[in-house]
Amino acid sequence: MTKITLADVVALRKKTKAGVMDCRKALEQSGGDMAKAQAWIREKGIQKAAKRVDREVAQGMIEAYSHADGKIVAVVELRCETDFVARNADFRNLAHEIALQVTSMNPKTVEELLEQSWIRDESRKIGDLVKETVGKFGENIVVAKIARFELGKK
């Protein structure tokens, strides 16, 4: 059996922002393989997300991103269950990443957005990012609305 060190747990936690116990368990399950441990944590987050899908999302934030010297703007309404999560830097970063995605890929609907490959990592979908964040916080998170405006386009 592979010995899991504190440094391994800290490194995985830094990459995934998952809890310490989840990082230790992921490393144990993967035999110390960092990539497999990350995949295990991602999968666990997706499973947690499925359990929370019906919970009310009354908090959140609206993120706006302006690109190309103000010629393209995206607005995203990202909702969560509590104000505590809405103020968290990781939640705010998720909103920003989704706004970047909307600016770049111009999805017409939230459903289309969630099925798109993430511009920073083609192997992952935007929906997966949301589910991973749900797993991290233990709260339901929903992309409620998106909008994109481009100068000169109707």
Secondary structure by P-SEA (a helix, b strand, c coil): cccccaaaaaaaaaaccccaaaaaaaaaaacccaaaaaaaaaaaaaaaaaacccccccbbbbbbbbcccccbbbbbbbbcccccccccaaaaaaaaaaaaaaaccccccaaaaaaccccccccccaaaaaaaaaaaccbbbbbcbbbbbbcccc
